[in-house]
Amino acid sequence: MPDDPVVWIVFIVVAGIVLSLGIWLGRGLLFRKNKDGLAFELKAADPKHVDKKARIIVADNAEITNSKVNDIGGLIIEGNDTGTGYKEEISVLSRGRIKDTHVADIAGVKKKET
């Protein structure tokens, strides 16, 4: 144990800063004792956008004329994904206009076979 009071003051200030930041940023702060001494862990906060509803907007107010288009899709799922669990609000071609155009598929959610 160090006898110099400056070392203890620095240690207390650093510990106070870490604790304050952990509380201020809304993260979990965990102190525990292990075989090497005292350990602490600062858990990452959840992303702030998790509570908000996700929106996917594709070709809003689009005008497609004299074209050849393969797929217009908000969410195209490939591989083994079943497509369940998505909570996005999907808008495809809202207020859009298509004229003299060949379009293969227009879908909000499409499962694409690979």
C-alpha positions in Angstrom: 0.0 0.0 0.0 1.4 3.4 -0.9 2.1 5.8 1.9 2.0 8.9 -0.3 -1.3 10.7 0.1 -1.1 12.1 -3.5 -1.5 8.5 -4.8 -4.6 8.0 -2.8 -6.1 11.4 -3.9 -5.5 10.5 -7.5 -7.0 7.1 -7.1 -10.1 8.6 -5.4 -10.5 11.2 -8.1 -10.2 8.7 -10.9 -12.7 6.3 -9.2 -15.1 9.2 -8.7 -14.9 10.2 -12.4 -15.5 6.6 -13.5 -18.5 6.3 -11.2 -19.9 9.6 -12.2 -19.6 8.8 -15.9 -21.2 5.4 -15.4 -24.2 6.9 -13.7 -24.4 10.0 -16.0 -24.3 8.0 -19.2 -27.0 5.5 -17.9 -24.7 2.5 -18.1 -24.5 -0.3 -15.6 -21.5 -0.1 -13.3 -20.6 -3.4 -11.5 -18.0 -3.7 -8.8 -16.8 -7.2 -7.7 -14.0 -8.7 -5.8 -12.0 -11.4 -7.5 -8.7 -13.3 -6.7 -6.6 -10.4 -8.1 -8.4 -7.8 -6.0 -11.2 -5.4 -6.7 -12.5 -5.3 -10.3 -15.2 -3.1 -11.9 -17.0 -3.4 -15.2 -18.8 -0.7 -17.1 -21.6 -2.2 -19.2 -22.5 -0.5 -22.5 -25.8 1.3 -22.7 -28.5 0.2 -25.1 -28.5 2.1 -28.3 -30.9 5.1 -28.0 -32.7 4.2 -31.2 -34.1 0.9 -29.9 -37.2 2.5 -28.4 -38.0 4.4 -31.6 -39.9 2.7 -34.4 -37.7 2.0 -37.4 -39.0 3.2 -40.8 -37.9 2.0 -44.2 -39.0 4.3 -47.0 -38.3 3.4 -50.6 -39.0 5.4 -53.7 -41.3 8.0 -52.0 -42.8 10.3 -54.6 -40.8 8.5 -57.3 -41.6 8.9 -61.0 -40.4 6.0 -63.1 -40.9 6.3 -66.8 -39.8 4.2 -69.8 -37.6 2.0 -67.7 -36.9 -1.7 -66.9 -36.7 -2.3 -63.1 -35.9 -5.6 -61.5 -37.3 -5.4 -57.9 -38.5 -2.5 -55.8 -38.5 -3.7 -52.2 -38.4 -2.3 -48.7 -36.8 -5.4 -47.1 -35.4 -8.2 -49.1 -34.5 -11.3 -47.0 -31.9 -13.7 -48.3 -30.6 -17.1 -47.1 -32.1 -19.0 -44.1 -33.7 -15.9 -42.5 -37.4 -16.6 -41.9 -38.4 -12.9 -41.9 -40.0 -13.0 -38.5 -39.0 -10.5 -35.9 -38.7 -7.4 -38.1 -40.6 -4.5 -36.6 -39.9 -1.8 -39.2 -42.6 0.3 -40.7 -42.1 -0.2 -44.5 -43.3 2.2 -47.2 -42.7 1.3 -50.8 -43.5 3.6 -53.7 -45.7 5.9 -51.6 -47.3 8.5 -53.9 -45.1 7.2 -56.6 -46.0 6.9 -60.3 -44.9 4.3 -62.8 -45.5 4.8 -66.5 -44.4 2.6 -69.5 -42.1 0.7 -67.2 -41.5 -3.1 -66.8 -41.1 -3.9 -63.0 -40.4 -7.5 -61.9 -41.7 -7.1 -58.4 -42.9 -4.5 -55.9 -42.9 -5.7 -52.3 -42.7 -4.4 -48.8 -41.0 -7.6 -47.7 -39.7 -10.2 -50.1 -37.9 -13.5 -49.5 -35.3 -13.9 -52.1 -34.2 -17.5 -52.8 -30.4 -17.8 -53.1 
